[in-house]
Amino acid sequence: MTTIFISIFFFVVALGILIAVHEAGHFIVARMCGVYVERFALGFGPRLFSFHDSKGTEYALCAVPLGGYVKMFGEEDDSGDPEKKQSGEKSSNESADAVKAAVKPERNESEAFCKKKLWQKFLIVFAGPFFNIVLAWFLYTFTFIYGIPDFKPVIDITDSHGVAAEAGIASEDLIVAVDGVEVTDWEDTIYELVSHVGEEKVSLELVTDLGRGTPKNVDLNLKSWEIDPRNGDVLGLLGISPLRGRIINEVAQVMDGSAAEKAGFKVGDKFISFDGRPYTSWREFSEVVRSSPDKNIRVVVERERAQVTLDLRPEVKTGAQKEGEPEKRYGFAGLSPRGEEIKEVFFERKYNPFVAVVKGATKTVRMGVVTFEVIKKFFTGDLSIKNVSGPIGIAKGAGFTAKLGLVFYLGFIAMVSVNLGLLNLLPIPVMDGGHLMFYIIEGVRGKPLSPAIMQKLLILGMCLLMSLMVLAVFNDIYYGL
């Protein structure tokens, strides 16, 4: 229950920041263009409190924190104009007094939104998404100045028959570029791989031995890579995982009463062979144990410079090894190996302010490109619509990153801010991009679309937007909980 409240709290904080910045974009540029702003509101529904500035603008905090709007004088003077429903205002809850305020006789007509030049109206609408993108740049820059604990995209092969292994990738290979785009950590790497999901040939540049060895290029086939939101281990589907440490060929623990203790295993034993084959890795030994419930496995170990032969008979356990699989029998030995952290894998991304500004801009641009690539994958069918996430998914992400620390939480807000800014630029009526599309059409035609056409397009856009919201909430509930 505590986790839920933490997620809700940090979700509301993140959403408040994103909405405030978005609406501030509309507000600031509107004032720069000489438009009188009647109300700047965060949230919808009943006003919790409000105040007015010296110019008469009302600033309001409303009860439902799932949006906001900027109410500008003269938006509704002409029902045929696209500015009637400028995307910065989602005003289904506007009261009659606000409508009256929009046509106050004491306001100069030159302060009306609908009387402004086309390029000014374009800039006012564009400013909301643009400010979200600028926010992402600022947050990424701040995190790079502050410093981000990170680890390099070094691969650990988890499936010797997986897609990655078949492509020629080996454990301790460092990924330095995905399809020509340089990557420095696992976050960048995963985003780049996801942007190429469904493609048969994705070029990877690697360097062996944790980046100290020989460069090599491989082509990774992502055609069959199906990302499922119910499976958090998206890399595991490729047969890889991030390498943070390595397993040493030495027994670290033997459980009391376990099959390993009964066989005579001791702490410090080193494997020489098992089941008639030389010992190569702990993973291979574990696979043999799991596939041999109640069957004898002959193991040869080194103990105090002497070879000792042991007969291991794994216990029979029952359960599902992966989520969604039927339960089945597997073997359990009851011993664990010694491990060590690979220090070369860990690093801190920290730059001086000048470099951080450039790095922040590069990160923002790349996140934007990846966002558009992912959107395209939805339309081509390479990425399932079940990956469309809504408020519950965002809340979980906010809570999770907040627990990791400030820089991770700010990085999460930056990522969502990029997505929010770019999604708002899609040419969907009732969204910012839809209104920008109307202004472009008006500029080409020399006149706006007719009121009848505008009304139909706005209804179509609203239906599409509501459908996406229903899909996102359904996915959050069905796949995320």
C-alpha positions as CSV (number, residue, x, y, z in Angstrom):
1,M,0.0,0.0,0.0
2,T,2.9,2.4,0.8
3,T,4.3,1.7,-2.7
4,I,1.0,2.7,-4.2
5,F,0.8,6.0,-2.3
6,I,4.5,6.8,-3.2
7,S,3.7,6.2,-6.9
8,I,0.6,8.4,-6.8
9,F,2.5,11.2,-5.0
10,F,5.4,11.3,-7.4
11,F,3.1,10.8,-10.4
12,V,1.1,13.9,-9.3
13,V,4.3,15.9,-8.8
14,A,5.7,14.9,-12.2
15,L,2.4,15.6,-13.9
16,G,2.1,18.9,-12.2
17,I,5.5,19.9,-13.5
18,L,4.8,18.7,-17.0
19,I,1.4,20.5,-17.2
20,A,2.7,23.7,-15.7
21,V,5.6,23.9,-18.1
22,H,3.3,23.1,-21.1
23,E,0.7,25.7,-20.2
24,A,3.4,28.2,-19.3
25,G,4.6,27.9,-22.9
26,H,1.2,28.9,-24.3
27,F,0.9,31.6,-21.6
28,I,4.2,33.3,-22.1
29,V,4.1,33.4,-25.9
30,A,0.5,34.6,-25.8
31,R,1.5,37.6,-23.7
32,M,4.5,38.2,-25.9
33,C,2.2,38.4,-28.9
34,G,-0.1,40.9,-27.0
35,V,-2.9,38.4,-26.2
36,Y,-4.8,39.0,-23.0
37,V,-4.8,35.8,-20.9
38,E,-7.9,35.6,-18.7
39,R,-7.0,32.4,-16.8
40,F,-4.1,30.1,-16.3
41,A,-5.4,26.9,-14.7
42,L,-3.7,23.7,-13.5
43,G,-6.2,20.9,-13.3
44,F,-9.9,20.7,-14.2
45,G,-13.1,20.9,-12.2
46,P,-13.9,23.0,-9.2
47,R,-11.3,25.6,-8.3
48,L,-9.5,24.9,-5.0
49,F,-8.1,28.4,-4.9
50,S,-7.2,31.3,-7.2
51,F,-5.7,34.8,-7.4
52,H,-5.4,37.6,-9.9
53,D,-2.3,39.5,-11.0
54,S,-2.0,43.2,-11.9
55,K,-3.0,42.5,-15.5
56,G,-6.2,40.8,-14.5
57,T,-5.2,37.2,-15.3
58,E,-6.6,34.6,-12.9
59,Y,-4.3,31.8,-11.7
60,A,-6.3,28.8,-10.5
61,L,-5.6,25.4,-9.0
62,C,-8.4,23.0,-9.7
63,A,-9.5,19.7,-8.1
64,V,-8.7,17.2,-10.8
65,P,-4.9,17.2,-11.5
66,L,-5.0,15.6,-15.0
67,G,-4.5,18.5,-17.2
68,G,-4.7,22.3,-17.4
69,Y,-5.5,25.1,-19.8
70,V,-4.8,28.7,-20.7
71,K,-8.0,30.8,-21.4
72,M,-7.3,33.6,-23.8
73,F,-9.5,36.6,-24.7
74,G,-11.1,36.2,-28.1
75,E,-10.7,32.5,-28.5
76,E,-14.4,31.9,-29.2
77,D,-15.3,34.9,-31.2
78,D,-15.6,32.9,-34.4
79,S,-16.9,29.3,-34.1
80,G,-15.3,28.5,-37.5
81,D,-11.8,29.4,-36.3
82,P,-9.5,26.6,-35.2
83,E,-8.5,28.8,-32.2
84,K,-12.0,28.1,-30.7
85,K,-10.5,25.0,-29.1
86,Q,-6.9,25.9,-28.8
87,S,-5.1,22.9,-27.4
88,G,-3.7,24.7,-24.4
89,E,-7.3,24.9,-23.2
90,K,-9.3,21.8,-22.5
91,S,-12.3,23.7,-21.4
92,S,-15.3,21.3,-21.2
93,N,-15.6,22.5,-17.6
94,E,-15.7,26.2,-18.4
95,S,-18.3,28.1,-16.5
96,A,-20.6,30.8,-17.9
97,D,-18.7,33.5,-16.1
98,A,-15.5,32.6,-18.0
99,V,-17.4,32.9,-21.4
100,K,-18.6,36.3,-20.4
101,A,-15.1,37.3,-19.4
102,A,-13.9,36.4,-22.8
103,V,-16.0,39.2,-24.4
104,K,-15.5,41.9,-21.8
105,P,-16.2,45.2,-23.6
106,E,-13.3,47.0,-21.8
107,R,-10.7,44.7,-23.5
108,N,-9.1,46.1,-26.7
109,E,-9.9,44.0,-29.7
110,S,-6.2,43.9,-30.6
111,E,-5.7,41.8,-27.5
112,A,-8.0,39.0,-28.8
113,F,-6.4,35.7,-29.9
114,C,-8.5,35.4,-33.0
115,K,-7.4,38.8,-34.2
116,K,-3.7,37.9,-34.2
117,K,-1.7,37.1,-37.3
118,L,-1.5,33.5,-38.4
119,W,2.1,33.1,-37.5
120,Q,1.5,34.5,-34.0
121,K,-1.4,32.0,-33.4
122,F,0.9,29.2,-34.7
123,L,3.7,30.2,-32.2
124,I,1.3,30.4,-29.3
125,V,0.0,26.9,-29.9
126,F,3.5,25.5,-30.7
127,A,5.0,26.9,-27.5
128,G,3.3,24.4,-25.2
129,P,5.0,21.3,-26.8
130,F,8.2,23.2,-27.4
131,F,8.4,24.1,-23.7
132,N,8.1,20.4,-22.8
133,I,11.0,19.6,-25.0
134,V,13.1,22.5,-23.5
135,L,12.2,21.1,-20.0
136,A,13.6,17.8,-21.0
137,W,16.8,19.5,-22.3
138,F,17.1,21.4,-19.0
139,L,16.6,18.2,-16.9
140,Y,19.0,16.1,-18.8
141,T,21.6,18.9,-18.6
142,F,21.1,19.1,-14.8
143,T,21.5,15.4,-14.3
144,F,24.7,15.4,-16.4
145,I,26.1,18.2,-14.2
146,Y,25.0,16.5,-11.0
147,G,26.3,13.1,-12.0
148,I,24.4,9.9,-12.8
149,P,25.6,6.5,-11.4
150,D,25.6,4.3,-14.5
151,F,26.9,1.1,-16.0
152,K,28.2,0.3,-19.5
153,P,26.3,-1.9,-22.0
154,V,28.4,-5.0,-21.4
155,I,26.6,-8.2,-22.4
156,D,26.1,-11.4,-20.4
157,I,24.8,-14.2,-22.6
158,T,21.9,-15.9,-20.8
159,D,20.8,-18.3,-23.6
160,S,23.5,-20.0,-25.7
161,H,20.8,-20.7,-28.3
162,G,19.3,-17.2,-28.2
163,V,19.1,-14.5,-30.9
164,A,22.2,-12.7,-29.6
165,A,24.4,-15.8,-29.3
166,E,23.4,-16.9,-32.8
167,A,24.4,-13.5,-34.1
168,G,27.9,-14.0,-32.7
169,I,27.7,-11.9,-29.6
170,A,29.6,-13.3,-26.5
171,S,29.6,-12.5,-22.8
172,E,31.8,-9.5,-21.9
173,D,31.2,-7.9,-25.3
174,L,30.7,-4.1,-24.9
175,I,28.1,-2.5,-27.2
176,V,29.4,0.8,-28.5
177,A,26.9,1.6,-31.3
178,V,23.5,0.4,-32.5
179,D,22.9,0.9,-36.2
180,G,25.5,3.6,-36.2
181,V,24.2,5.5,-33.1
182,E,26.7,5.6,-30.3
183,V,25.5,4.3,-26.9
184,T,27.2,4.7,-23.6
185,D,24.8,2.9,-21.1
186,W,22.0,0.4,-21.0
187,E,19.3,3.0,-21.1
188,D,20.4,4.3,-24.5
189,T,21.0,0.8,-25.8
190,I,17.5,-0.5,-24.9
191,Y,15.9,2.6,-26.5
192,E,17.9,2.1,-29.7
193,L,17.1,-1.6,-29.9
194,V,13.4,-1.0,-29.3
195,S,13.4,1.6,-32.1
196,H,14.5,-1.2,-34.4
197,V,12.1,-3.9,-33.3
198,G,10.8,-6.0,-36.1
199,E,13.8,-5.4,-38.4
200,E,15.8,-8.3,-39.7
201,K,19.2,-6.7,-39.8
202,V,20.3,-4.3,-37.1
203,S,24.1,-3.5,-37.0
204,L,25.8,-3.6,-33.7
205,E,29.4,-2.4,-33.1
206,L,31.0,-4.3,-30.2
207,V,34.4,-4.5,-28.5
208,T,35.4,-7.7,-26.8
209,D,36.8,-8.1,-23.2
210,L,34.7,-5.3,-21.6
211,G,35.8,-2.9,-24.3
212,R,39.5,-3.6,-24.0
213,G,39.7,-6.2,-26.8
214,T,39.0,-6.4,-30.5
215,P,36.3,-4.5,-32.3
216,K,33.7,-6.5,-34.2
217,N,30.4,-6.0,-36.0
218,V,27.4,-8.3,-35.9
219,D,24.0,-8.1,-37.5
220,L,21.2,-8.8,-34.9
221,N,17.9,-10.1,-36.2
222,L,15.0,-8.4,-34.3
223,K,12.2,-9.7,-36.6
224,S,10.9,-12.1,-34.0
225,W,11.6,-9.9,-30.9
226,E,8.1,-9.5,-29.4
227,I,8.1,-7.1,-26.5
228,D,5.4,-7.9,-24.0
229,P,4.7,-5.5,-21.1
230,R,4.0,-8.4,-18.8
231,N,7.6,-9.5,-19.3
232,G,9.9,-6.9,-17.7
233,D,13.0,-8.7,-19.0
234,V,12.9,-7.4,-22.6
235,L,16.6,-8.2,-23.0
236,G,16.1,-11.8,-21.8
237,L,14.0,-12.4,-24.9
238,L,17.1,-11.8,-26.9
239,G,19.1,-14.2,-24.7
240,I,21.2,-11.4,-23.0
241,S,21.3,-9.4,-19.8
242,P,23.4,-6.5,-18.4
243,L,26.7,-7.8,-17.0
244,R,27.5,-6.2,-13.6
245,G,29.6,-9.0,-12.1
246,R,31.1,-12.4,-12.9
247,I,30.8,-15.8,-11.3
248,I,34.0,-17.3,-10.0
249,N,34.5,-21.1,-10.3
250,E,34.3,-21.6,-6.5
251,V,31.5,-22.8,-4.2
252,A,30.5,-20.0,-1.8
253,Q,27.7,-21.7,0.1
254,V,26.2,-25.1,0.7
255,M,22.7,-25.2,2.2
256,D,22.2,-27.4,5.3
257,G,20.4,-30.6,4.4
258,S,20.5,-30.0,0.7
259,A,21.4,-32.4,-2.1
260,A,24.8,-30.7,-2.4
261,E,25.6,-31.3,1.3
262,K,24.6,-34.9,1.1
263,A,26.9,-35.3,-2.0
264,G,29.8,-34.0,0.1
265,F,30.3,-30.5,-1.4
266,K,32.4,-28.1,0.6
267,V,32.8,-24.3,0.5
268,G,35.9,-23.5,-1.7
269,D,35.4,-26.5,-4.0
270,K,36.3,-25.7,-7.7
271,F,34.5,-27.5,-10.5
272,I,36.6,-29.5,-12.9
273,S,33.9,-31.5,-14.7
274,F,30.3,-32.6,-14.4
275,D,28.2,-35.2,-16.2
276,G,31.2,-36.3,-18.2
277,R,32.0,-32.9,-19.6
278,P,34.5,-30.2,-18.6
279,Y,33.2,-27.3,-16.5
280,T,32.8,-24.1,-18.6
281,S,30.3,-22.0,-16.8
282,W,28.0,-22.0,-13.8
283,R,25.0,-21.4,-16.0
284,E,25.6,-24.6,-18.0
285,F,26.0,-26.5,-14.7
286,S,22.8,-25.0,-13.4
287,E,20.9,-26.0,-16.5
288,V,22.1,-29.6,-16.1
289,V,21.0,-29.6,-12.5
290,R,17.6,-28.2,-13.2
291,S,17.0,-30.7,-16.0
292,S,18.0,-33.7,-13.9
293,P,15.6,-34.0,-10.9
294,D,16.3,-37.1,-8.9
295,K,19.0,-38.2,-11.3
296,N,22.7,-38.8,-10.5
297,I,25.2,-36.3,-11.8
298,R,28.9,-37.2,-11.3
299,V,30.9,-34.1,-10.4
300,V,34.7,-33.7,-10.2
301,V,36.0,-30.9,-8.1
302,E,39.3,-29.6,-6.9
303,R,39.8,-29.4,-3.2
304,E,43.1,-28.6,-1.5
305,R,45.0,-29.3,-4.7
306,A,43.4,-32.7,-5.1
307,Q,40.6,-34.0,-7.3
308,V,37.5,-35.3,-5.5
309,T,34.6,-37.1,-7.2
310,L,31.1,-36.5,-5.9
311,D,27.7,-38.0,-6.8
312,L,25.1,-35.3,-6.8
313,R,21.4,-36.2,-6.9
314,P,19.4,-33.0,-7.2
315,E,16.2,-32.7,-5.2
316,V,12.9,-32.7,-7.0
317,K,11.1,-29.3,-7.0
318,T,7.9,-28.2,-8.7
319,G,7.1,-24.8,-10.1
320,A,7.1,-22.5,-13.2
321,Q,10.5,-21.2,-14.3
322,K,9.0,-18.3,-16.2
323,E,5.8,-16.3,-15.8
324,G,2.9,-17.9,-17.7
325,E,4.4,-21.4,-18.0
326,P,2.8,-24.5,-16.5
327,E,4.4,-25.9,-13.4
328,K,6.9,-28.7,-14.0
329,R,9.5,-30.7,-12.1
330,Y,13.1,-29.4,-11.9
331,G,16.2,-30.3,-10.0
332,F,17.6,-28.3,-7.1
333,A,21.2,-28.8,-5.7
334,G,21.3,-26.2,-2.8
335,L,24.7,-24.6,-3.5
336,S,25.8,-21.2,-4.8
337,P,29.0,-19.9,-6.4
338,R,31.2,-17.0,-5.5
339,G,30.7,-13.8,-7.4
340,E,32.6,-10.6,-7.8
341,E,31.7,-7.1,-9.0
342,I,33.3,-6.0,-12.3
343,K,34.4,-2.5,-11.5
344,E,35.2,-1.6,-15.1
345,V,31.5,-1.8,-15.9
346,F,30.4,0.9,-13.5
347,F,31.0,4.6,-14.1
348,E,29.5,8.1,-13.4
349,R,28.1,10.2,-16.2
350,K,29.2,13.7,-15.1
351,Y,30.3,16.6,-17.2
352,N,31.2,20.3,-16.8
353,P,28.3,22.6,-17.5
354,F,29.3,23.4,-21.1
355,V,29.6,19.8,-22.1
356,A,26.5,18.9,-20.2
357,V,24.4,21.4,-22.2
358,V,25.5,19.8,-25.4
359,K,25.0,16.3,-24.0
360,G,21.6,17.3,-22.7
361,A,20.6,18.6,-26.2
362,T,21.9,15.4,-27.9
363,K,20.0,13.2,-25.5
364,T,16.8,15.2,-26.0
365,V,17.1,15.0,-29.8
366,R,17.8,11.3,-29.7
367,M,14.9,10.6,-27.4
368,G,12.7,12.5,-29.8
369,V,13.9,10.4,-32.8
370,V,13.4,7.2,-30.8
371,T,9.9,8.4,-29.8
372,F,8.9,8.9,-33.5
373,E,10.5,5.5,-34.4
374,V,8.4,3.8,-31.7
375,I,5.2,5.5,-32.9
376,K,6.0,4.3,-36.4
377,K,6.4,0.8,-35.1
378,F,2.9,0.9,-33.8
379,F,1.5,1.8,-37.2
380,T,3.6,-0.9,-39.0
381,G,2.6,-3.6,-36.5
382,D,6.2,-4.3,-35.4
383,L,5.3,-3.1,-31.9
384,S,2.1,-4.3,-30.3
385,I,-0.5,-1.7,-29.2
386,K,-0.5,-3.5,-25.8
387,N,2.7,-1.5,-25.1
388,V,0.7,1.7,-25.1
389,S,0.9,3.0,-21.5
390,G,-1.4,5.4,-19.6
391,P,-1.5,7.1,-16.2
392,I,-1.0,3.9,-14.2
393,G,2.1,2.9,-16.1
394,I,3.5,6.4,-15.7
395,A,2.7,6.4,-12.0
396,K,4.6,3.1,-11.6
397,G,7.6,4.6,-13.4
398,A,7.5,7.7,-11.3
399,G,7.4,5.8,-8.1
400,F,10.1,3.4,-9.2
401,T,12.6,6.0,-10.3
402,A,11.9,8.2,-7.3
403,K,13.0,5.3,-5.1
404,L,16.3,5.1,-7.0
405,G,17.1,8.7,-6.4
406,L,16.6,12.3,-7.6
407,V,18.6,12.1,-10.8
408,F,16.7,9.0,-12.0
409,Y,13.4,10.6,-11.2
410,L,14.3,13.8,-13.1
411,G,15.5,11.7,-16.0
412,F,12.1,9.9,-16.0
413,I,10.3,13.3,-16.0
414,A,12.6,14.4,-18.9
415,M,11.7,11.3,-20.9
416,V,8.0,11.7,-20.4
417,S,8.3,15.4,-21.2
418,V,9.9,14.6,-24.6
419,N,7.1,12.1,-25.3
420,L,4.4,14.5,-24.2
421,G,5.8,17.3,-26.3
422,L,6.1,15.3,-29.5
423,L,2.8,13.4,-29.0
424,N,1.1,16.8,-28.7
425,L,2.6,17.7,-32.1
426,L,0.9,14.8,-33.9
427,P,-1.7,16.2,-36.4
428,I,-4.7,15.0,-34.4
429,P,-7.5,17.5,-34.2
430,V,-8.1,18.9,-30.6
431,M,-4.4,18.4,-29.9
432,D,-1.7,21.1,-30.5
433,G,-0.5,19.4,-33.6
434,G,-4.0,19.3,-35.0
435,H,-4.4,23.1,-34.6
436,L,-1.0,23.7,-36.1
437,M,-2.1,21.6,-39.1
438,F,-5.2,23.8,-39.4
439,Y,-3.1,26.9,-39.4
440,I,-0.8,25.4,-42.1
441,I,-3.9,24.6,-44.2
442,E,-5.2,28.1,-43.7
443,G,-1.9,29.6,-44.8
444,V,-1.8,27.5,-47.9
445,R,-5.5,28.1,-48.8
446,G,-5.5,31.7,-47.8
447,K,-8.6,31.1,-45.6
448,P,-9.6,28.7,-42.7
449,L,-11.5,25.5,-43.2
450,S,-15.3,25.8,-43.1
451,P,-17.1,25.6,-39.7
452,A,-18.8,22.3,-40.8
453,I,-15.5,20.6,-41.7
454,M,-13.8,21.9,-38.6
455,Q,-16.6,20.5,-36.4
456,K,-16.3,17.1,-38.0
457,L,-12.5,17.0,-37.7
458,L,-12.7,18.0,-34.1
459,I,-15.2,15.3,-33.3
460,L,-13.1,12.7,-35.1
461,G,-10.0,13.9,-33.2
462,M,-11.8,13.7,-29.9
463,C,-13.0,10.1,-30.7
464,L,-9.5,9.1,-31.6
465,L,-8.0,10.7,-28.5
466,M,-10.6,9.0,-26.2
467,S,-10.0,5.6,-27.9
468,L,-6.3,6.0,-27.2
469,M,-7.0,6.9,-23.6
470,V,-9.3,3.9,-23.1
471,L,-6.6,1.6,-24.7
472,A,-3.9,3.0,-22.5
473,V,-5.9,2.6,-19.3
474,F,-6.9,-0.9,-20.3
475,N,-3.3,-1.9,-21.0
476,D,-2.3,-0.4,-17.6
477,I,-4.9,-2.5,-15.8
478,Y,-4.6,-5.7,-17.8
479,Y,-0.9,-5.9,-18.3
480,G,0.5,-3.6,-15.6
481,L,-1.2,-4.7,-12.4
